[in-house]
Amino acid sequence: MLETKGDCCEAAIHYLDYLIHVRGFDRGDLYVAHGLVTGTGGEVANMRYGHAWVEHANGIVFDFSNGHSFVGPKDAYYRAGQIDPEETIFYSHLEAHNACIEHGTYGPWDDALGAKWIPEEVQDALTEPAITREAPRRRGMAL
């Protein structure tokens, strides 16, 4: 299982559920996105690594990972993170939850993207040890 420092995959799933079940958004308009971004500061400035966020069909991005909060236009988010839409995978609400169950983790779920998720130079730059983010379990079984 892939080990990461951040909580972006878990945060994306939880915020997707929040938008649907609490805020009343139409599940057909929301997607979990997994893609590659370029760090804009700190230990990962100018390094390319995997990230997850939520997108609405109207072009709004929601990113509440690692204690941050971003709600804003997709074009600005993609420009700031140097995100290539061709390297981004979108999952519907059902697809994301099924992938959590199937893989036993919040993501990433695509092998090719997962291979690029935390490159060695990013892992080496992290000052804290990586952690594994598994999907919820009950008595040793994935939910």
N, C-alpha and C positions, 0 to 999 in steps of 0.2 A: 504494500500500500504506500502511496506517495505521502511523504511527510512535508509539511509546509509550516511557515511561521504565522501566516495570516489566517483569518477566518472568513475570507471572501465567499467561498463556496457555501459554507453554512449560513452566512448572513443573507446571501441571495435567496436561498430556499425559504428561510424564515420570513424575509421581507415580502417575497412573492405571496406566501400564505397570508400574511398580514394584510396586504393590499386587497386580496380577494375576500377573505373571510371577515375582516374587521371593517375595512374601508369600502367594501362593496364593489370593487372593480370587476369588470367582466374578465373571467379567466382566459377567454379567447384573445384578449388584447395584450396579455402580458407574457413575457418570455424570460427565462434565465439565459444569460449570455455567458459563454466561456470563450475567452480570447487572450491574445498577447498584448501587453501594454509595455510602454517604456516608462520607467520610474522617473518621477519629477523632483525627487528630493531625498534627503537622508541617505541611508546606507545603500539604496538601490537606484540612486540618481543615474539616469542614462543607461540603465540596464534593462534588458527585455525579459519579461517573465509572464507567467499565466495569471489571469485574474478572472473574477466572476462578478456579475452585476445583474440587475433587472432592467428590462426595457419594456416600454409601453408602445403599442403600435402607432401612437401619435407622435413618436419621436422624443419622448422624455426618458431619461435614464435615472434610475434610483440606485445609489451605491451607499450602503451603510456598513461597510466592512471596517474592521480594525478601529472601531470607535469614531469613525468619521461619518459625515453625512453629506451626500451630494444628491440633489434633485435638480435636473436641468436639461438643457437641450442636448440631444444625441450628438449633433455635429460638433459642439464645443467640447464635449467629453471625449469624443474620438480624436479630435485635433490635439487636445492636451495630452492624451495618453498615446498618441501616435498609433492608434488602433486601425488595423487593416480589416475591413469587413470580410474579406476573403479568408482570413484566418480565424474567424469568429463562428462559433457554433451556437445555435439558438434552440432552446428546449421549451416546449409548452409546459404548462402546469403538470399535466399527467405524465409527459415524458420525463420531466425532472424527478418527480416522485418515484416513478418506476425505476429510473436509473439509480436513485439512492438505494432502493431495495435490492436491485440486482447486483450492484457493485459493493454495497455495504459502506458507502462513503458519500459525502456531500459533493464530491467531484475532485478533480475532473474525471470524466467518464470516457472520453475519446482517447484511444491509445496514442495516436499521432500527436495530438495536442498535449497530452500528458507527458510525452517525452520531452517537450519543450517548456513545461510548466515552471520548473525551478532549475535553470541552468547552473552549472557548477560555479560560475563566477558570482552568481547571485547568492547561492548557498554559502560560499566562502565569505561573502560580505556581511552576512547576518551575524549579529553579535549574540543572539540568543539561540539556543538549540531549537531545531525544528520539532514540530509536534504533529501528531497524526490526528486528523479530523474524521472520525468514523460517524456514520449515520447512527441515529438512536438505536439502542438495543434494550431488550427486556429479557432478563434472565438468560443472557447469552444468545438471544435470537434477534436478528434484524427486524425492525418494525416495517 
